[in-house]
Structures are given as C-alpha cells and as structure tokens.
Amino acid sequence: MRNKKSINRYPFIILGIIYFILLIITFYKSKDRKRHVVLLLNYAGFAYIFEYFVVALFDGYVYKPNFFKQKKVDSIFGAVWSQFFYVPVAALFITVFGLGWKMKLLFSTLFLLIERIFIKIGVYKNKWWKTSYTFLLILLSFFLNDKWNQQLIKRNPFYLFISFTNTIQVTWMNILYIFALFKKVRYGIPPFLSWKEHFKIAPLNVFLISLLTAWWIKDDSVMAKLKSLLVMIVADFILRKNKMLKVKRITYLPIIYFLNIKSASILRKLVYGDVNSRIEDSVSNTR
C-alpha cells in the first residue's frame, strides 16, 4: 500500500519536469520576459479563482498525489501543480510562440487525455465535474490568454489592474499555503478550524484584500503601503477575535504582511514598469 501511494506522485513529478522544460524554452524564446511573467501569473490567478469555486466550495473533483497525509491538503497540492504550473505554462507557451487554433486544440486534447489517464490510475477523481468541461474551458482559456496578452501590449489600464490583482493574490496564496502547510497559520470556522474550512476562508480573504492592495500600491507610495498593511492587520484582528484565524506565533503575521507588501511592490514594477516608462506610455497615448 505504501509503494502504491508513493507511485501516485510520479505522474505529477514527470509532468512537472516536462512543463518546467517547456517553461525554460518559452522564456528563452520570449522577447518580453517581464510581460510574460505577468501573463503567466495572471493566468494562474484566474485558475486559482476557478479552483476556489469548483474545488474548495463545491468539491467538483479530487487530486490524490499522496504527498501529504491530510486528504484536503494533498488534493489542494495537486490542484496547485495543475492550476499554477501545468496549464498556465502551456498557455504561455502557446501565446509566446504564436501558435494557432490547431495547436490550442492539440494541447487541450492532451490535457483531456492526461485527466483520463489520471482517473484510470487513481491519482484523480471527478465528482460532479466532467472531463469535457476541462477540455472546453482550457481551449477557451488559450484563446483568452492571447487576447489578454494583446491588451497588455496596448497597456490597457483595466487589464493591467486585473493582472496586478491576480499576480498579488496568487503570490499571497502561495505564501499563505506554505505557512499553513507547516502549521503556522490556519483559517476556518470555529470550533473546528479544519483544512476544508481553511481553503474556503483563506482564499476569499486574500482575494478581497488583494483588490485593495492592487488599487493602492499601483501608485507605489509609502501611504499606499501603509493602507495595505493596515487593512491586513484589521482583517486578521477581526478574524482572530472571532476565532476564525489561528496563529502558532503572532510574529508570523508581520512576516506574512512584509512578504505580501514587498512582493506587491516588485510585481507592480513588472506590471506597470518604472515611473519613466509610465510617463512615456501616457505621452504616446495622448498623441
């Protein structure tokens, strides 16, 4: 049984290696790596939102990579591999290389086959979700990713802001997931702060604050960072007061706040560029 469980990991690891190589090739070919990092994280951000509704809230399917003993943590870990890495990397590869509808169809079919294989070998299980949904949504997302890339090239303010929000929330979710994985932080509904409840409360909290953080920190002022910090502190204070947030040591929260604000500041430069580039963009747009 132990060997069977360890075997479950290999399909995820093999796919991880394949898509890591694909990612290296993609960024080697890329002529604008900053924009393509943003595009990759933006896609992952939308994938995380999708995963929140389909998996965390409505339990549409289950991953069984058997990296962790807790079933919910293990399933979410499998989902993170898929939504943060496999599919976004494929989407970025298609966009960077300018591949047409035939290759989009091919990649979508490959993911369909992978899902069928995963079901067959027992590392993935559909509940109410269907493999046909996976195929159609991935195919549609490949086309949308191309369109999104075009809007980033045009410096469309709306698309830049949504991209910034997604890059913040996906980075924050990964930071929080690591802290939760090591049992430093746990969200939930009292009296039992289970993993299932954690993955319902934490992403919602992160996404709402990410919206505010993106709105403020896009200006990159000290006051913007202070407002973001204040909102994080107040939100966690309210959750802790209502016993919906458990922290092993209170000092972990300032570390999380620092990492979030620092990463948001770095991501702002990726999305919006420096002050000079923004001035050049505004001048060119007025011509």
C-alpha positions as protocol buffer text, in pm:
chain_id: "A"
residue {
  index: 1
  type: MET
  ca { x: 0 y: 0 z: 0 }
}
residue {
  index: 2
  type: ARG
  ca { x: 284 y: 235 z: 85 }
}
residue {
  index: 3
  type: ASN
  ca { x: 450 y: 170 z: -251 }
}
residue {
  index: 4
  type: LYS
  ca { x: 116 y: 229 z: -426 }
}
residue {
  index: 5
  type: LYS
  ca { x: 84 y: 567 z: -254 }
}
residue {
  index: 6
  type: SER
  ca { x: 437 y: 671 z: -346 }
}
residue {
  index: 7
  type: ILE
  ca { x: 375 y: 570 z: -709 }
}
residue {
  index: 8
  type: ASN
  ca { x: 90 y: 825 z: -720 }
}
residue {
  index: 9
  type: ARG
  ca { x: 348 y: 1103 z: -701 }
}
residue {
  index: 10
  type: TYR
  ca { x: 537 y: 1007 z: -1015 }
}
residue {
  index: 11
  type: PRO
  ca { x: 281 y: 1129 z: -1274 }
}
residue {
  index: 12
  type: PHE
  ca { x: 279 y: 1473 z: -1110 }
}
residue {
  index: 13
  type: ILE
  ca { x: 659 y: 1484 z: -1089 }
}
residue {
  index: 14
  type: ILE
  ca { x: 706 y: 1368 z: -1451 }
}
residue {
  index: 15
  type: LEU
  ca { x: 457 y: 1629 z: -1575 }
}
residue {
  index: 16
  type: GLY
  ca { x: 631 y: 1887 z: -1357 }
}
residue {
  index: 17
  type: ILE
  ca { x: 966 y: 1815 z: -1522 }
}
residue {
  index: 18
  type: ILE
  ca { x: 815 y: 1826 z: -1872 }
}
residue {
  index: 19
  type: TYR
  ca { x: 643 y: 2161 z: -1813 }
}
residue {
  index: 20
  type: PHE
  ca { x: 948 y: 2304 z: -1637 }
}
residue {
  index: 21
  type: ILE
  ca { x: 1149 y: 2234 z: -1953 }
}
residue {
  index: 22
  type: LEU
  ca { x: 867 y: 2389 z: -2157 }
}
residue {
  index: 23
  type: LEU
  ca { x: 881 y: 2696 z: -1933 }
}
residue {
  index: 24
  type: ILE
  ca { x: 1256 y: 2735 z: -1985 }
}
residue {
  index: 25
  type: ILE
  ca { x: 1211 y: 2709 z: -2363 }
}
residue {
  index: 26
  type: THR
  ca { x: 928 y: 2963 z: -2351 }
}
residue {
  index: 27
  type: PHE
  ca { x: 1124 y: 3225 z: -2159 }
}
residue {
  index: 28
  type: TYR
  ca { x: 1431 y: 3164 z: -2374 }
}
residue {
  index: 29
  type: LYS
  ca { x: 1221 y: 3248 z: -2680 }
}
residue {
  index: 30
  type: SER
  ca { x: 1035 y: 3537 z: -2511 }
}
residue {
  index: 31
  type: LYS
  ca { x: 1115 y: 3890 z: -2630 }
}
residue {
  index: 32
  type: ASP
  ca { x: 944 y: 4049 z: -2328 }
}
residue {
  index: 33
  type: ARG
  ca { x: 1003 y: 3831 z: -2022 }
}
residue {
  index: 34
  type: LYS
  ca { x: 852 y: 4080 z: -1775 }
}
residue {
  index: 35
  type: ARG
  ca { x: 519 y: 4089 z: -1959 }
}
residue {
  index: 36
  type: HIS
  ca { x: 516 y: 3714 z: -1995 }
}
residue {
  index: 37
  type: VAL
  ca { x: 581 y: 3662 z: -1622 }
}
residue {
  index: 38
  type: VAL
  ca { x: 278 y: 3884 z: -1560 }
}
residue {
  index: 39
  type: LEU
  ca { x: 75 y: 3688 z: -1816 }
}
residue {
  index: 40
  type: LEU
  ca { x: 173 y: 3358 z: -1652 }
}
residue {
  index: 41
  type: LEU
  ca { x: 81 y: 3475 z: -1301 }
}
residue {
  index: 42
  type: ASN
  ca { x: -239 y: 3638 z: -1427 }
}
residue {
  index: 43
  type: TYR
  ca { x: -350 y: 3308 z: -1583 }
}
residue {
  index: 44
  type: ALA
  ca { x: -264 y: 3128 z: -1258 }
}
residue {
  index: 45
  type: GLY
  ca { x: -463 y: 3389 z: -1065 }
}
residue {
  index: 46
  type: PHE
  ca { x: -775 y: 3321 z: -1270 }
}
residue {
  index: 47
  type: ALA
  ca { x: -709 y: 2946 z: -1232 }
}
residue {
  index: 48
  type: TYR
  ca { x: -694 y: 2987 z: -852 }
}
residue {
  index: 49
  type: ILE
  ca { x: -1029 y: 3169 z: -855 }
}
residue {
  index: 50
  type: PHE
  ca { x: -1174 y: 2888 z: -1067 }
}
residue {
  index: 51
  type: GLU
  ca { x: -1027 y: 2630 z: -827 }
}
residue {
  index: 52
  type: TYR
  ca { x: -1177 y: 2813 z: -529 }
}
residue {
  index: 53
  type: PHE
  ca { x: -1531 y: 2774 z: -659 }
}
residue {
  index: 54
  type: VAL
  ca { x: -1506 y: 2430 z: -821 }
}
residue {
  index: 55
  type: VAL
  ca { x: -1290 y: 2253 z: -560 }
}
residue {
  index: 56
  type: ALA
  ca { x: -1286 y: 2445 z: -231 }
}
residue {
  index: 57
  type: LEU
  ca { x: -1654 y: 2542 z: -227 }
}
residue {
  index: 58
  type: PHE
  ca { x: -1833 y: 2281 z: -437 }
}
residue {
  index: 59
  type: ASP
  ca { x: -1595 y: 1983 z: -427 }
}
residue {
  index: 60
  type: GLY
  ca { x: -1602 y: 1916 z: -802 }
}
residue {
  index: 61
  type: TYR
  ca { x: -1302 y: 1685 z: -817 }
}
residue {
  index: 62
  type: VAL
  ca { x: -1020 y: 1544 z: -604 }
}
residue {
  index: 63
  type: TYR
  ca { x: -647 y: 1503 z: -666 }
}
residue {
  index: 64
  type: LYS
  ca { x: -463 y: 1213 z: -499 }
}
residue {
  index: 65
  type: PRO
  ca { x: -87 y: 1275 z: -543 }
}
residue {
  index: 66
  type: ASN
  ca { x: -21 y: 1137 z: -191 }
}
residue {
  index: 67
  type: PHE
  ca { x: 244 y: 1390 z: -98 }
}
residue {
  index: 68
  type: PHE
  ca { x: 64 y: 1462 z: 230 }
}
residue {
  index: 69
  type: LYS
  ca { x: -138 y: 1256 z: 478 }
}
residue {
  index: 70
  type: GLN
  ca { x: -428 y: 1505 z: 505 }
}
residue {
  index: 71
  type: LYS
  ca { x: -656 y: 1439 z: 208 }
}
residue {
  index: 72
  type: LYS
  ca { x: -767 y: 1801 z: 161 }
}
residue {
  index: 73
  type: VAL
  ca { x: -411 y: 1936 z: 177 }
}
residue {
  index: 74
  type: ASP
  ca { x: -299 y: 1666 z: -66 }
}
residue {
  index: 75
  type: SER
  ca { x: -582 y: 1743 z: -309 }
}
residue {
  index: 76
  type: ILE
  ca { x: -513 y: 2117 z: -300 }
}
residue {
  index: 77
  type: PHE
  ca { x: -142 y: 2049 z: -354 }
}
residue {
  index: 78
  type: GLY
  ca { x: -230 y: 1853 z: -669 }
}
residue {
  index: 79
  type: ALA
  ca { x: -457 y: 2137 z: -778 }
}
residue {
  index: 80
  type: VAL
  ca { x: -175 y: 2390 z: -722 }
}
residue {
  index: 81
  type: TRP
  ca { x: 53 y: 2187 z: -951 }
}
residue {
  index: 82
  type: SER
  ca { x: -215 y: 2190 z: -1218 }
}
residue {
  index: 83
  type: GLN
  ca { x: -351 y: 2545 z: -1189 }
}
residue {
  index: 84
  type: PHE
  ca { x: -28 y: 2725 z: -1101 }
}
residue {
  index: 85
  type: PHE
  ca { x: 204 y: 2534 z: -1329 }
}
residue {
  index: 86
  type: TYR
  ca { x: 90 y: 2280 z: -1590 }
}
residue {
  index: 87
  type: VAL
  ca { x: -193 y: 2467 z: -1763 }
}
residue {
  index: 88
  type: PRO
  ca { x: -55 y: 2825 z: -1726 }
}
residue {
  index: 89
  type: VAL
  ca { x: 281 y: 2717 z: -1870 }
}
residue {
  index: 90
  type: ALA
  ca { x: 108 y: 2554 z: -2167 }
}
residue {
  index: 91
  type: ALA
  ca { x: -99 y: 2870 z: -2222 }
}
residue {
  index: 92
  type: LEU
  ca { x: 212 y: 3090 z: -2207 }
}
residue {
  index: 93
  type: PHE
  ca { x: 398 y: 2860 z: -2449 }
}
residue {
  index: 94
  type: ILE
  ca { x: 112 y: 2887 z: -2699 }
}
residue {
  index: 95
  type: THR
  ca { x: 99 y: 3267 z: -2671 }
}
residue {
  index: 96
  type: VAL
  ca { x: 474 y: 3329 z: -2687 }
}
residue {
  index: 97
  type: PHE
  ca { x: 519 y: 3106 z: -2992 }
}
residue {
  index: 98
  type: GLY
  ca { x: 205 y: 3247 z: -3158 }
}
residue {
  index: 99
  type: LEU
  ca { x: 51 y: 2903 z: -3207 }
}
residue {
  index: 100
  type: GLY
  ca { x: -285 y: 2883 z: -3384 }
}
residue {
  index: 101
  type: TRP
  ca { x: -612 y: 2706 z: -3314 }
}
residue {
  index: 102
  type: LYS
  ca { x: -480 y: 2363 z: -3420 }
}
residue {
  index: 103
  type: MET
  ca { x: -210 y: 2365 z: -3152 }
}
residue {
  index: 104
  type: LYS
  ca { x: -456 y: 2503 z: -2898 }
}
residue {
  index: 105
  type: LEU
  ca { x: -685 y: 2212 z: -2983 }
}
residue {
  index: 106
  type: LEU
  ca { x: -391 y: 1970 z: -2954 }
}
residue {
  index: 107
  type: PHE
  ca { x: -285 y: 2095 z: -2611 }
}
residue {
  index: 108
  type: SER
  ca { x: -647 y: 2089 z: -2488 }
}
residue {
  index: 109
  type: THR
  ca { x: -677 y: 1730 z: -2610 }
}
residue {
  index: 110
  type: LEU
  ca { x: -352 y: 1642 z: -2431 }
}
residue {
  index: 111
  type: PHE
  ca { x: -491 y: 1774 z: -2102 }
}
residue {
  index: 112
  type: LEU
  ca { x: -810 y: 1578 z: -2164 }
}
residue {
  index: 113
  type: LEU
  ca { x: -604 y: 1260 z: -2214 }
}
residue {
  index: 114
  type: ILE
  ca { x: -392 y: 1335 z: -1907 }
}
residue {
  index: 115
  type: GLU
  ca { x: -706 y: 1370 z: -1698 }
}
residue {
  index: 116
  type: ARG
  ca { x: -843 y: 1041 z: -1833 }
}
residue {
  index: 117
  type: ILE
  ca { x: -511 y: 869 z: -1754 }
}
residue {
  index: 118
  type: PHE
  ca { x: -505 y: 1021 z: -1405 }
}
residue {
  index: 119
  type: ILE
  ca { x: -856 y: 888 z: -1344 }
}
residue {
  index: 120
  type: LYS
  ca { x: -755 y: 545 z: -1474 }
}
residue {
  index: 121
  type: ILE
  ca { x: -450 y: 513 z: -1248 }
}
residue {
  index: 122
  type: GLY
  ca { x: -636 y: 657 z: -947 }
}
residue {
  index: 123
  type: VAL
  ca { x: -449 y: 984 z: -886 }
}
residue {
  index: 124
  type: TYR
  ca { x: -751 y: 1200 z: -975 }
}
residue {
  index: 125
  type: LYS
  ca { x: -1127 y: 1157 z: -933 }
}
residue {
  index: 126
  type: ASN
  ca { x: -1417 y: 1354 z: -1077 }
}
residue {
  index: 127
  type: LYS
  ca { x: -1726 y: 1406 z: -862 }
}
residue {
  index: 128
  type: TRP
  ca { x: -1981 y: 1626 z: -1038 }
}
residue {
  index: 129
  type: TRP
  ca { x: -1709 y: 1769 z: -1268 }
}
residue {
  index: 130
  type: LYS
  ca { x: -1669 y: 1621 z: -1617 }
}
residue {
  index: 131
  type: THR
  ca { x: -1361 y: 1580 z: -1834 }
}
residue {
  index: 132
  type: SER
  ca { x: -1543 y: 1752 z: -2122 }
}
residue {
  index: 133
  type: TYR
  ca { x: -1564 y: 2066 z: -1904 }
}
residue {
  index: 134
  type: THR
  ca { x: -1185 y: 2056 z: -1864 }
}
residue {
  index: 135
  type: PHE
  ca { x: -1132 y: 2033 z: -2239 }
}
residue {
  index: 136
  type: LEU
  ca { x: -1369 y: 2317 z: -2328 }
}
residue {
  index: 137
  type: LEU
  ca { x: -1251 y: 2557 z: -2056 }
}
residue {
  index: 138
  type: ILE
  ca { x: -883 y: 2501 z: -2127 }
}
residue {
  index: 139
  type: LEU
  ca { x: -939 y: 2551 z: -2501 }
}
residue {
  index: 140
  type: LEU
  ca { x: -1132 y: 2873 z: -2437 }
}
residue {
  index: 141
  type: SER
  ca { x: -868 y: 2995 z: -2190 }
}
residue {
  index: 142
  type: PHE
  ca { x: -592 y: 2956 z: -2451 }
}
residue {
  index: 143
  type: PHE
  ca { x: -775 y: 3196 z: -2684 }
}
residue {
  index: 144
  type: LEU
  ca { x: -849 y: 3438 z: -2400 }
}
residue {
  index: 145
  type: ASN
  ca { x: -484 y: 3432 z: -2294 }
}
residue {
  index: 146
  type: ASP
  ca { x: -380 y: 3550 z: -2641 }
}
residue {
  index: 147
  type: LYS
  ca { x: -634 y: 3835 z: -2623 }
}
residue {
  index: 148
  type: TRP
  ca { x: -516 y: 3927 z: -2275 }
}
residue {
  index: 149
  type: ASN
  ca { x: -158 y: 3943 z: -2397 }
}
residue {
  index: 150
  type: GLN
  ca { x: -262 y: 4185 z: -2673 }
}
residue {
  index: 151
  type: GLN
  ca { x: -425 y: 4414 z: -2415 }
}
residue {
  index: 152
  type: LEU
  ca { x: -111 y: 4407 z: -2201 }
}
residue {
  index: 153
  type: ILE
  ca { x: 90 y: 4513 z: -2506 }
}
residue {
  index: 154
  type: LYS
  ca { x: -155 y: 4802 z: -2558 }
}
residue {
  index: 155
  type: ARG
  ca { x: -116 y: 4893 z: -2187 }
}
residue {
  index: 156
  type: ASN
  ca { x: -493 y: 4882 z: -2134 }
}
residue {
  index: 157
  type: PRO
  ca { x: -543 y: 5018 z: -1776 }
}
residue {
  index: 158
  type: PHE
  ca { x: -823 y: 4775 z: -1690 }
}
residue {
  index: 159
  type: TYR
  ca { x: -626 y: 4468 z: -1798 }
}
residue {
  index: 160
  type: LEU
  ca { x: -314 y: 4595 z: -1621 }
}
residue {
  index: 161
  type: PHE
  ca { x: -507 y: 4639 z: -1296 }
}
residue {
  index: 162
  type: ILE
  ca { x: -673 y: 4295 z: -1309 }
}
residue {
  index: 163
  type: SER
  ca { x: -335 y: 4141 z: -1394 }
}
residue {
  index: 164
  type: PHE
  ca { x: -178 y: 4321 z: -1100 }
}
residue {
  index: 165
  type: THR
  ca { x: -455 y: 4197 z: -868 }
}
residue {
  index: 166
  type: ASN
  ca { x: -410 y: 3840 z: -991 }
}
residue {
  index: 167
  type: THR
  ca { x: -32 y: 3845 z: -952 }
}
residue {
  index: 168
  type: ILE
  ca { x: -72 y: 3969 z: -593 }
}
residue {
  index: 169
  type: GLN
  ca { x: -338 y: 3718 z: -495 }
}
residue {
  index: 170
  type: VAL
  ca { x: -163 y: 3415 z: -648 }
}
residue {
  index: 171
  type: THR
  ca { x: 168 y: 3511 z: -481 }
}
residue {
  index: 172
  type: TRP
  ca { x: -6 y: 3574 z: -149 }
}
residue {
  index: 173
  type: MET
  ca { x: -196 y: 3245 z: -169 }
}
residue {
  index: 174
  type: ASN
  ca { x: 129 y: 3054 z: -225 }
}
residue {
  index: 175
  type: ILE
  ca { x: 295 y: 3229 z: 70 }
}
residue {
  index: 176
  type: LEU
  ca { x: -5 y: 3155 z: 292 }
}
residue {
  index: 177
  type: TYR
  ca { x: -23 y: 2795 z: 170 }
}
residue {
  index: 178
  type: ILE
  ca { x: 340 y: 2738 z: 277 }
}
residue {
  index: 179
  type: PHE
  ca { x: 274 y: 2885 z: 624 }
}
residue {
  index: 180
  type: ALA
  ca { x: -42 y: 2675 z: 658 }
}
residue {
  index: 181
  type: LEU
  ca { x: 139 y: 2363 z: 537 }
}
residue {
  index: 182
  type: PHE
  ca { x: 391 y: 2398 z: 820 }
}
residue {
  index: 183
  type: LYS
  ca { x: 104 y: 2451 z: 1067 }
}
residue {
  index: 184
  type: LYS
  ca { x: 194 y: 2812 z: 1143 }
}
residue {
  index: 185
  type: VAL
  ca { x: -137 y: 2967 z: 1031 }
}
residue {
  index: 186
  type: ARG
  ca { x: -486 y: 2825 z: 993 }
}
residue {
  index: 187
  type: TYR
  ca { x: -813 y: 2991 z: 888 }
}
residue {
  index: 188
  type: GLY
  ca { x: -1156 y: 2839 z: 942 }
}
residue {
  index: 189
  type: ILE
  ca { x: -1489 y: 2843 z: 1124 }
}
residue {
  index: 190
  type: PRO
  ca { x: -1488 y: 2772 z: 1499 }
}
residue {
  index: 191
  type: PRO
  ca { x: -1485 y: 2548 z: 1691 }
}
residue {
  index: 192
  type: PHE
  ca { x: -1308 y: 2330 z: 1431 }
}
residue {
  index: 193
  type: LEU
  ca { x: -1055 y: 2501 z: 1205 }
}
residue {
  index: 194
  type: SER
  ca { x: -1034 y: 2216 z: 955 }
}
residue {
  index: 195
  type: TRP
  ca { x: -836 y: 2219 z: 631 }
}
residue {
  index: 196
  type: LYS
  ca { x: -1162 y: 2216 z: 436 }
}
residue {
  index: 197
  type: GLU
  ca { x: -1271 y: 2539 z: 605 }
}
residue {
  index: 198
  type: HIS
  ca { x: -924 y: 2690 z: 572 }
}
residue {
  index: 199
  type: PHE
  ca { x: -942 y: 2663 z: 193 }
}
residue {
  index: 200
  type: LYS
  ca { x: -1283 y: 2831 z: 198 }
}
residue {
  index: 201
  type: ILE
  ca { x: -1194 y: 3127 z: 420 }
}
residue {
  index: 202
  type: ALA
  ca { x: -830 y: 3200 z: 332 }
}
residue {
  index: 203
  type: PRO
  ca { x: -866 y: 3249 z: -49 }
}
residue {
  index: 204
  type: LEU
  ca { x: -1168 y: 3478 z: -6 }
}
residue {
  index: 205
  type: ASN
  ca { x: -982 y: 3692 z: 247 }
}
residue {
  index: 206
  type: VAL
  ca { x: -674 y: 3704 z: 24 }
}
residue {
  index: 207
  type: PHE
  ca { x: -864 y: 3798 z: -292 }
}
residue {
  index: 208
  type: LEU
  ca { x: -1061 y: 4083 z: -132 }
}
residue {
  index: 209
  type: ILE
  ca { x: -751 y: 4238 z: 24 }
}
residue {
  index: 210
  type: SER
  ca { x: -552 y: 4181 z: -297 }
}
residue {
  index: 211
  type: LEU
  ca { x: -804 y: 4401 z: -480 }
}
residue {
  index: 212
  type: LEU
  ca { x: -747 y: 4685 z: -233 }
}
residue {
  index: 213
  type: THR
  ca { x: -371 y: 4631 z: -228 }
}
residue {
  index: 214
  type: ALA
  ca { x: -356 y: 4641 z: -609 }
}
residue {
  index: 215
  type: TRP
  ca { x: -562 y: 4960 z: -616 }
}
residue {
  index: 216
  type: TRP
  ca { x: -338 y: 5137 z: -366 }
}
residue {
  index: 217
  type: ILE
  ca { x: 10 y: 5002 z: -442 }
}
residue {
  index: 218
  type: LYS
  ca { x: -16 y: 5068 z: -816 }
}
residue {
  index: 219
  type: ASP
  ca { x: 86 y: 5422 z: -716 }
}
residue {
  index: 220
  type: ASP
  ca { x: 383 y: 5284 z: -516 }
}
residue {
  index: 221
  type: SER
  ca { x: 371 y: 5542 z: -238 }
}
residue {
  index: 222
  type: VAL
  ca { x: 456 y: 5493 z: 130 }
}
residue {
  index: 223
  type: MET
  ca { x: 97 y: 5584 z: 219 }
}
residue {
  index: 224
  type: ALA
  ca { x: -34 y: 5315 z: -20 }
}
residue {
  index: 225
  type: LYS
  ca { x: 178 y: 5051 z: 154 }
}
residue {
  index: 226
  type: LEU
  ca { x: 67 y: 5172 z: 497 }
}
residue {
  index: 227
  type: LYS
  ca { x: -300 y: 5150 z: 395 }
}
residue {
  index: 228
  type: SER
  ca { x: -246 y: 4797 z: 266 }
}
residue {
  index: 229
  type: LEU
  ca { x: -69 y: 4700 z: 588 }
}
residue {
  index: 230
  type: LEU
  ca { x: -348 y: 4849 z: 799 }
}
residue {
  index: 231
  type: VAL
  ca { x: -616 y: 4655 z: 610 }
}
residue {
  index: 232
  type: MET
  ca { x: -423 y: 4329 z: 656 }
}
residue {
  index: 233
  type: ILE
  ca { x: -384 y: 4393 z: 1029 }
}
residue {
  index: 234
  type: VAL
  ca { x: -750 y: 4488 z: 1078 }
}
residue {
  index: 235
  type: ALA
  ca { x: -878 y: 4191 z: 875 }
}
residue {
  index: 236
  type: ASP
  ca { x: -666 y: 3942 z: 1071 }
}
residue {
  index: 237
  type: PHE
  ca { x: -757 y: 4111 z: 1401 }
}
residue {
  index: 238
  type: ILE
  ca { x: -1127 y: 4066 z: 1326 }
}
residue {
  index: 239
  type: LEU
  ca { x: -1077 y: 3704 z: 1218 }
}
residue {
  index: 240
  type: ARG
  ca { x: -870 y: 3626 z: 1528 }
}
residue {
  index: 241
  type: LYS
  ca { x: -1124 y: 3794 z: 1756 }
}
residue {
  index: 242
  type: ASN
  ca { x: -1396 y: 3572 z: 1605 }
}
residue {
  index: 243
  type: LYS
  ca { x: -1167 y: 3266 z: 1634 }
}
residue {
  index: 244
  type: MET
  ca { x: -1155 y: 3224 z: 1255 }
}
residue {
  index: 245
  type: LEU
  ca { x: -777 y: 3258 z: 1244 }
}
residue {
  index: 246
  type: LYS
  ca { x: -531 y: 3057 z: 1448 }
}
residue {
  index: 247
  type: VAL
  ca { x: -163 y: 3156 z: 1453 }
}
residue {
  index: 248
  type: LYS
  ca { x: 103 y: 2946 z: 1625 }
}
residue {
  index: 249
  type: ARG
  ca { x: 310 y: 3258 z: 1693 }
}
residue {
  index: 250
  type: ILE
  ca { x: 184 y: 3612 z: 1650 }
}
residue {
  index: 251
  type: THR
  ca { x: 520 y: 3709 z: 1496 }
}
residue {
  index: 252
  type: TYR
  ca { x: 435 y: 3506 z: 1184 }
}
residue {
  index: 253
  type: LEU
  ca { x: 172 y: 3762 z: 1081 }
}
residue {
  index: 254
  type: PRO
  ca { x: 416 y: 4058 z: 1041 }
}
residue {
  index: 255
  type: ILE
  ca { x: 639 y: 3828 z: 832 }
}
residue {
  index: 256
  type: ILE
  ca { x: 344 y: 3747 z: 605 }
}
residue {
  index: 257
  type: TYR
  ca { x: 249 y: 4117 z: 580 }
}
residue {
  index: 258
  type: PHE
  ca { x: 607 y: 4212 z: 489 }
}
residue {
  index: 259
  type: LEU
  ca { x: 632 y: 3939 z: 224 }
}
residue {
  index: 260
  type: ASN
  ca { x: 297 y: 4040 z: 73 }
}
residue {
  index: 261
  type: ILE
  ca { x: 372 y: 4413 z: 54 }
}
residue {
  index: 262
  type: LYS
  ca { x: 728 y: 4360 z: -68 }
}
residue {
  index: 263
  type: SER
  ca { x: 619 y: 4116 z: -338 }
}
residue {
  index: 264
  type: ALA
  ca { x: 334 y: 4350 z: -440 }
}
residue {
  index: 265
  type: SER
  ca { x: 586 y: 4632 z: -485 }
}
residue {
  index: 266
  type: ILE
  ca { x: 808 y: 4410 z: -703 }
}
residue {
  index: 267
  type: LEU
  ca { x: 509 y: 4288 z: -904 }
}
residue {
  index: 268
  type: ARG
  ca { x: 394 y: 4648 z: -960 }
}
residue {
  index: 269
  type: LYS
  ca { x: 719 y: 4715 z: -1146 }
}
residue {
  index: 270
  type: LEU
  ca { x: 660 y: 4407 z: -1362 }
}
residue {
  index: 271
  type: VAL
  ca { x: 305 y: 4513 z: -1447 }
}
residue {
  index: 272
  type: TYR
  ca { x: 332 y: 4891 z: -1470 }
}
residue {
  index: 273
  type: GLY
  ca { x: 706 y: 4946 z: -1519 }
}
residue {
  index: 274
  type: ASP
  ca { x: 902 y: 5231 z: -1364 }
}
residue {
  index: 275
  type: VAL
  ca { x: 793 y: 5594 z: -1349 }
}
residue {
  index: 276
  type: ASN
  ca { x: 974 y: 5691 z: -1671 }
}
residue {
  index: 277
  type: SER
  ca { x: 813 y: 5414 z: -1875 }
}
residue {
  index: 278
  type: ARG
  ca { x: 469 y: 5512 z: -1746 }
}
residue {
  index: 279
  type: ILE
  ca { x: 530 y: 5875 z: -1845 }
}
residue {
  index: 280
  type: GLU
  ca { x: 635 y: 5762 z: -2193 }
}
residue {
  index: 281
  type: ASP
  ca { x: 320 y: 5548 z: -2219 }
}
residue {
  index: 282
  type: SER
  ca { x: 94 y: 5837 z: -2118 }
}
residue {
  index: 283
  type: VAL
  ca { x: 264 y: 6070 z: -2367 }
}
residue {
  index: 284
  type: SER
  ca { x: 232 y: 5819 z: -2651 }
}
residue {
  index: 285
  type: ASN
  ca { x: -135 y: 5761 z: -2567 }
}
residue {
  index: 286
  type: THR
  ca { x: -211 y: 6132 z: -2596 }
}
residue {
  index: 287
  type: ARG
  ca { x: -63 y: 6158 z: -2944 }
}
